[in-house]
Amino acid sequence: MKIRTYLEQLGIYEGKNNGTWIGEKSFEAESIIESFSPTDGIKIGQVTVTSITQYNQVVEAARSAFVEWRKVPSPQRGEIVRLYGDKLRSHKDALGHLVSYEMGKSLQEGLGEVQEMIDICDFAVGLSRQLYGLTMHSERPNHRMYEQWHPIGIVGVISAFNFPVAVWSWNAMIALVCGDVVIWKGSEKTPLCALACQKLLADIIKEQNLPSGISSVITGGREVGQWLTADENVNLISATGSVPMGKAVAQVVGARLGKTLLELGGNNAIIITPNADLDLSTVAVTFGAVGTCGQRCTTTRRLIVHESLIDQVCQRLVKAYGQLKIGDPLDSSNHVGPLIDAGAVNNYLAAIENAKNQGAQVIVEGGKLDGIGYESGCYVKPCIFKVDGNLPIVKTETFAPILYVMPYSGDVSNAIFLQNDVPQGLSSAIITTNLLEAEKFLSNAGSDCGIANVNIGTSGAEIGGAFGGEKETGGGRESGSDAWKVYMRRQTNTINYGTTLPLAQGIKFDL
């Protein structure tokens, strides 16, 4: 089978992989996690689950590595990241195929995810020379004030199955140039992707004679994540996943006064106004709703359309959905691959039933696909419902290709109200050629999301911008802009270069 060739190229084909890695060193354990592809249901491999003893070894190695790594000048840390980016370029095809096969997203998206890793490496290399502080004037004579940034310590990354490699890289590459060390708990649904990324980075760490604990991987379910979250040695927890998971993480880390970066659920909407380009709208909505089989945190789940256009928009979407090809994601002629597993399929079917019970009108019928090509049991049909915006189902997130279309009347402000009237606040978009509508959408009375787009969809964020959202999405920011600051600690410095000691606020203290 060709996937074996890709695993061998990535250095992780051994029949059974050890799921705990400190640098290039791996550990065996008794229990295992088996990885099955949602594409065809075939077992790809199995990895061992991290034990508590192994976890403690990982943390101790990370603590030891941090003492040395933080001393390395940031541009030299950037050189390690540059080498990793080059390594990813040479292994892009193999890693992209593994992402596609283990997770179930299209090959184009799998390769695109690896390209995101390469892009964040490039960004981080430049950042390694730009960890700027500020200078400010002191009120005291012969004093200089400034602030600088120092590494925070150990960064724990908990990532989800839908982006099994990119989200880790957003965190890890920035953390590494900041002088931190990283412990990564990848998703137990895509463990081989995590091991492949670690192996490629570990090879560079070893070649450069650096401490192996700079980067480590732990594998397992909720218990392993709880060890990481509760560990006072771990200075920052960056967690991607569901809202309930994020709330649990926030409570545990907050109780020990640690730091969190949370990127949680999305319930993203596109607004289509009477001034929209409908050809552009159809493409934006269709890809946003069905890309990665609806398993993106930025997936378009709600479509808010002016009442004068809703019939026309629905007709266009019915035609577009009728052209979708569903099947093996490694076949580039297919648009939609499978859901991740049987549990995701059950959640999808339950949401459809719930929507119908609440009075939603079927526009495009959904359902599970069976038969030749769908043997894994994870393939479903993207579906569309027309709904009243107040239905409870609309305010929840189902990680599947279900789109709810709702009308709005009057001014665009009414559409913005509907868009904001959900607990989540990740991504949003408006399709309009009217400047006033676009500016209102982007104003402080407009979208309440962390991402707000005009004339593009809700998904497809670039690494140069900070990624994340508000409300139940968690408030965290990853990737570009000044998101690097969460991986560091700020320090204000004052230097007295005079021979007297004046006090601030004019306080006198004479001896």
C-alpha positions in Angstrom: 0.0 0.0 0.0 1.4 3.4 -1.0 0.7 5.0 2.4 3.4 2.7 3.8 5.9 4.3 1.5 4.9 7.8 2.8 5.3 6.5 6.4 8.7 5.2 5.6 9.7 8.5 4.0 8.6 10.2 7.2 10.6 7.8 9.4 7.7 6.4 11.4 6.9 3.1 9.8 7.7 0.4 12.3 4.6 -1.7 12.5 3.9 -0.3 15.9 5.1 3.3 16.8 5.9 4.4 20.2 3.7 7.4 21.1 5.9 9.2 23.5 8.9 11.0 22.0 11.5 13.3 23.6 13.4 14.6 20.6 14.2 11.5 18.6 14.0 9.1 21.5 10.8 7.1 21.9 9.3 4.9 24.7 7.3 1.8 24.7 4.2 1.3 26.8 1.5 -1.4 27.3 -1.6 0.2 25.9 -2.1 1.3 22.3 -4.2 3.5 20.1 -5.0 2.2 16.7 -5.3 4.6 13.8 -7.9 3.8 11.1 -8.4 5.9 8.0 -11.9 7.3 7.6 -11.2 7.1 3.9 -11.5 3.3 3.6 -11.6 2.0 7.2 -8.2 0.4 6.9 -5.9 0.4 9.9 -2.9 2.6 9.2 -0.9 1.7 12.3 -0.9 1.9 16.0 0.9 3.9 18.6 1.5 3.4 22.3 -0.2 5.5 25.0 2.0 7.7 27.2 2.2 6.5 30.8 2.4 8.8 33.8 6.0 7.7 34.3 6.8 8.6 30.7 5.0 11.9 31.0 7.1 12.9 34.0 10.2 12.1 32.0 9.0 14.3 29.2 8.4 17.2 31.5 11.8 16.8 33.2 13.5 16.7 29.8 11.6 19.9 28.8 12.6 21.7 31.9 16.2 20.8 31.4 16.1 21.8 27.7 14.5 25.2 28.5 17.5 26.2 30.7 19.8 25.8 27.7 17.4 26.8 24.9 16.5 30.2 26.4 20.2 31.2 26.3 20.4 30.7 22.5 20.1 34.0 20.7 16.7 34.3 19.0 18.1 34.6 15.5 19.9 31.3 16.0 16.7 29.8 17.3 15.1 31.1 14.1 17.8 29.1 12.1 16.5 25.9 13.6 13.0 26.8 12.5 14.3 27.6 9.0 15.9 24.2 8.8 12.6 22.7 9.8 10.8 24.6 7.1 13.2 23.2 4.5 12.7 19.7 5.9 8.9 20.2 5.4 9.4 21.3 1.9 11.3 18.1 1.0 8.6 16.0 2.8 5.5 18.0 1.8 4.1 15.3 -0.5 4.5 12.4 2.0 3.2 14.4 5.0 0.3 15.9 2.9 -0.7 12.4 1.9 -0.6 11.2 5.5 -2.7 14.1 6.6 -5.3 13.5 3.9 -5.4 9.7 4.5 -5.4 9.7 8.3 -7.8 12.7 8.8 -9.9 12.4 5.7 -9.6 15.8 4.1 -8.9 16.2 0.4 -5.4 15.8 -0.8 -5.3 19.5 -1.9 -6.2 20.5 1.6 -3.7 18.0 3.1 -0.9 19.5 1.0 -2.2 23.0 1.8 -2.0 22.2 5.5 1.7 21.3 5.2 2.2 24.5 3.2 0.7 26.4 6.2 3.5 24.8 8.3 6.1 26.0 5.8 4.6 29.5 5.8 4.6 29.8 9.6 8.2 28.6 9.6 9.1 31.5 7.2 7.1 33.9 9.4 8.8 32.7 12.6 12.3 33.0 11.1 11.6 36.7 10.4 10.0 37.2 13.8 13.2 35.8 15.4 14.8 39.2 14.7 11.8 41.3 15.6 10.8 40.4 19.2 10.6 44.1 19.9 10.1 45.8 23.2 9.4 49.5 23.9 11.4 52.4 25.4 9.7 55.2 27.4 10.8 58.4 29.2 11.2 58.3 32.9 9.9 61.1 35.1 13.2 60.9 37.1 16.4 62.5 35.8 19.2 60.2 34.7 16.9 57.3 34.4 16.1 55.1 31.4 13.0 52.9 31.1 12.2 50.2 28.7 10.4 46.8 28.4 11.6 43.5 27.0 10.2 40.1 26.4 11.6 36.8 27.8 10.7 33.2 27.1 7.8 31.9 29.2 9.0 28.3 29.7 7.2 25.1 28.7 4.3 25.4 26.2 1.8 22.6 26.2 -0.1 22.3 22.9 -3.3 20.3 22.7 -4.4 20.1 19.1 -7.5 18.6 17.4 -7.9 16.1 14.6 -9.2 18.5 11.9 -5.9 20.3 11.5 -3.6 17.6 12.8 -0.3 19.3 11.9 -0.8 23.0 11.1 -2.2 24.2 14.4 0.7 22.6 16.3 3.1 24.4 14.0 1.4 27.7 14.5 2.1 27.4 18.2 5.4 25.5 18.2 7.3 27.5 15.6 6.5 30.8 17.3 7.2 29.4 20.7 10.6 28.0 19.6 11.8 31.4 18.3 10.6 33.0 21.5 12.9 30.6 23.4 10.2 28.2 24.8 10.2 24.4 24.6 7.1 22.5 23.5 5.2 19.4 24.7 2.6 18.4 22.1 -0.5 16.2 22.8 -1.9 15.6 19.3 -5.3 14.2 18.7 -5.7 10.5 19.5 -7.7 10.3 16.2 -4.6 11.4 14.1 -1.6 10.2 16.1 0.6 9.3 13.2 0.6 12.9 11.9 1.9 14.1 15.2 4.7 11.5 15.3 5.7 12.3 11.7 6.1 16.1 12.5 8.0 15.3 15.7 10.4 12.9 13.9 11.3 15.5 11.2 11.9 18.2 13.9 13.8 15.7 16.1 16.2 14.9 13.3 17.2 18.6 13.1 17.5 19.0 16.9 19.8 16.0 17.0 21.9 17.2 14.0 22.4 20.6 15.7 23.5 19.0 19.0 20.6 20.7 20.9 18.8 19.4 24.0 16.3 16.7 22.9 13.6 18.1 25.3 13.1 21.2 23.1 10.2 19.3 21.4 8.3 16.3 22.7 5.1 14.4 21.9 2.8 12.6 24.3 -0.1 10.4 23.1 -3.4 9.4 24.6 -6.9 10.4 25.5 -8.4 12.8 28.0 -6.3 11.6 31.0 -3.0 12.5 29.3 -4.4 15.9 28.4 -5.4 16.4 32.0 -1.8 15.7 33.2 -0.5 18.4 30.9 -3.2 20.9 31.9 -2.8 20.5 35.6 1.0 20.5 35.6 2.4 23.6 37.3 5.6 23.1 35.3 3.7 23.9 32.1 3.6 27.7 31.8 1.1 28.0 28.9 -1.5 25.6 27.6 -2.6 26.3 24.0 -5.7 24.2 23.4 -7.8 23.7 20.3 -11.1 21.8 20.4 -14.7 22.0 21.7 -16.1 24.6 24.0 -16.7 22.1 26.8 -13.1 21.0 26.6 -11.9 24.6 26.6 -13.9 25.4 29.6 -12.5 22.5 31.5 -8.9 23.5 30.5 -9.5 27.1 31.5 -10.8 26.1 35.0 -7.8 23.8 35.7 -5.1 26.1 34.4 -6.8 29.2 36.0 -6.9 27.4 39.4 -3.1 27.2 39.3 -2.8 30.7 37.8 -1.3 29.4 34.6 -1.8 31.0 31.1 -4.1 29.7 28.4 -4.6 30.2 24.7 -7.9 28.8 23.7 -9.2 28.4 20.2 -12.6 26.7 20.5 -15.9 26.3 18.6 -17.1 28.4 15.7 -20.7 29.0 14.4 -19.7 31.1 11.5 -22.0 33.0 9.3 -22.0 34.7 5.8 -24.3 37.6 5.2 -25.5 38.1 1.6 -27.0 41.6 1.1 -29.1 42.9 -1.9 -25.8 44.3 -3.2 -24.0 41.0 -3.3 -22.2 39.4 -6.3 -24.2 36.1 -6.4 -21.6 34.2 -8.4 -18.9 35.1 -5.8 -21.4 34.3 -3.1 -22.1 30.8 -4.4 -18.4 29.8 -4.4 -17.7 31.3 -1.0 -20.7 29.6 0.7 -20.2 26.2 -1.0 -16.5 25.8 -0.2 -17.0 27.3 3.3 -19.8 24.9 4.1 -18.5 21.6 2.7 -14.7 22.0 2.8 -13.1 19.4 5.0 -16.6 17.9 5.2 -17.7 20.7 7.5 -14.9 19.9 10.0 -13.2 23.2 10.1 -13.6 25.5 13.1 -14.2 28.2 10.4 -16.7 26.2 8.5 -19.7 28.3 7.2 -22.7 27.0 9.3 -25.1 29.8 8.9 -26.2 31.8 5.8 -28.1 35.0 6.4 -29.7 36.3 3.2 -31.8 39.3 2.5 -35.4 38.1 2.0 -35.5 39.5 -1.6 -32.7 37.1 -2.6 -33.3 34.0 -0.5 -35.1 32.0 -3.1 -32.5 32.8 -5.8 -29.6 32.0 -3.5 -31.2 28.7 -2.5 -31.6 27.7 -6.1 -28.0 28.5 -6.8 -26.9 26.4 -3.8 -29.1 23.4 -4.8 -27.4 23.5 -8.2 -23.9 23.8 -6.7 -24.5 21.0 -4.2 -25.7 18.8 -7.0 -22.3 19.1 -8.7 -20.4 18.0 -5.6 -18.4 14.8 -5.8 -18.1 12.8 -2.6 -15.5 10.1 -2.2 -11.8 9.2 -1.6 -10.1 12.4 -0.6 -6.9 11.3 -2.3 -8.7 11.5 -5.6 -8.4 15.1 -6.7 -11.6 14.9 -8.7 -13.6 14.7 -5.4 -14.7 17.7 -3.5 -15.8 16.2 -0.2 -14.2 13.4 1.8 -15.4 11.6 4.9 -16.2 12.6 8.5 -13.5 11.6 10.9 -15.3 8.6 12.5 -18.6 6.9 13.3 -19.2 9.1 16.3 -19.0 12.2 14.0 -21.5 10.5 11.7 -23.9 9.9 14.5 -23.7 13.5 15.7 -24.4 14.6 12.1 -27.5 12.4 11.8 -28.8 13.5 15.2 -28.4 17.2 14.3 -30.4 16.6 11.1 -33.2 14.9 13.0 -33.1 17.7 15.6 -33.4 20.3 12.9 -36.4 18.6 11.3 -38.1 18.3 14.7 -37.6 22.0 15.3 -39.4 22.8 12.0 -36.4 23.4 9.7 -37.2 23.1 5.9 -35.1 20.7 3.9 -33.5 22.4 0.9 -30.8 19.8 0.2 -31.4 16.4 1.8 -28.6 14.9 3.9 -27.9 11.4 5.0 -25.2 8.7 5.3 -23.7 7.2 2.2 -23.3 3.5 1.8 -22.1 1.1 -0.9 -19.0 0.9 -3.1 -16.4 3.5 -2.2 -18.1 4.3 1.1 -17.1 1.1 3.1 -15.6 3.0 6.0 -19.1 4.2 7.0 -17.9 7.8 7.4 -19.2 9.4 4.3 -22.2 11.7 4.4 -24.1 14.1 2.1 -23.7 17.9 2.7 -27.2 19.2 3.4 -29.0 22.6 3.6 -31.9 23.6 5.8 -34.0 26.8 5.6 -34.7 28.0 9.1 -36.0 30.6 11.4 -33.0 32.3 12.9 -34.4 31.8 16.4 -34.3 28.0 16.2 -32.2 26.5 19.0 -30.3 24.2 16.6 -28.9 27.2 14.8 -27.1 28.4 17.9 -25.2 25.1 18.3 -22.2 23.8 16.4 -22.3 20.4 14.7 -18.9 19.5 13.2 -20.4 18.3 9.9 -21.5 19.7 6.5 -24.9 21.2 7.6 -25.8 24.7 6.5 -28.7 26.7 7.9 -30.1 29.4 5.6 -32.2 32.2 7.2 -33.7 35.4 5.8 -33.3 38.9 7.1 -35.3 42.0 6.3 -34.6 45.7 6.2 -31.1 47.1 6.9 -27.9 45.2 7.1 -27.9 45.9 10.9 -30.6 43.3 11.2 -28.4 40.7 9.5 -25.5 41.6 11.8 -27.7 41.2 14.8 -28.6 37.6 13.7 -25.0 36.9 13.0 -23.9 38.0 16.5 -26.8 36.3 18.2 -24.9 33.0 19.0 -22.6 32.0 21.8 -19.6 31.6 19.5 -17.5 34.3 17.8 -14.8 33.0 15.6 -15.2 33.9 11.9 -17.7 35.9 9.9 -18.2 37.3 6.4 -20.3 39.7 4.3 -20.8 39.6 0.6 -21.6 43.1 -0.7 -20.5 45.6 -3.2 -21.9 48.4 -1.1 -19.1 50.3 0.8 -21.4 51.5 3.5 -22.6 47.9 4.3 -19.0 46.6 4.4 -17.8 49.4 6.7 -20.8 48.9 9.0 -20.0 45.2 9.2 -16.4 46.0 10.2 -17.2 48.8 12.6 -17.4 48.4 16.4 -21.1 48.0 16.0 -20.6 45.2 13.4 -19.4 41.7 13.6 -18.3 40.5 17.1 -16.0 37.8 15.8 -12.3 37.6 15.9 -12.3 37.3 12.1 -14.5 39.5 9.8 -14.2 39.2 6.0 -15.6 41.1 3.1 -16.3 39.3 -0.2 -14.6 36.2 0.8 -15.9 33.2 2.9 -15.4 32.4 6.6 -12.5 29.9 6.1 -9.1 30.1 4.6 -7.2 32.3 7.1 -3.6 33.3 6.3 -0.8 32.8 8.8 0.1 36.5 8.7 -2.9 37.5 10.7 -3.7 36.6 14.3 -6.2 33.7 14.3 -8.9 33.2 17.0 -12.2 34.5 18.2 -14.3 35.9 21.0 -17.1 34.7 23.4 -17.2 30.9 23.6 -14.5 30.6 21.0 -12.1 31.4 23.9 -10.4 34.7 23.1 -7.0 33.3 22.1 -4.9 34.3 19.2 -2.5 32.1 17.3 -0.2 32.4 14.3 0.6 35.9 13.0 0.5 39.5 13.9 1.6 40.0 17.5 0.3 36.6 18.7 3.9 35.8 19.7 3.5 37.9 22.9 1.4 35.2 24.6 4.4 32.8 24.4 6.6 35.3 26.4 6.6 37.2 29.6 6.9 41.0 29.6 9.4 42.7 31.8 9.7 46.5 32.5 13.3 47.7 33.3 14.5 51.0 34.8 18.2 51.9 34.8 19.6 54.7 37.0 22.8 56.1 35.4 23.1 59.0 37.9 24.7 59.2 41.3 21.5 60.0 43.3 18.3 58.1 43.9 15.3 60.2 43.2 12.0 58.4 43.9 8.9 58.3 41.6 6.0 60.6 42.2 8.3 63.1 43.9 8.4 61.1 47.1 11.1 62.3 49.5 13.0 59.8 51.7 16.0 61.6 53.3 18.5 59.8 55.5 
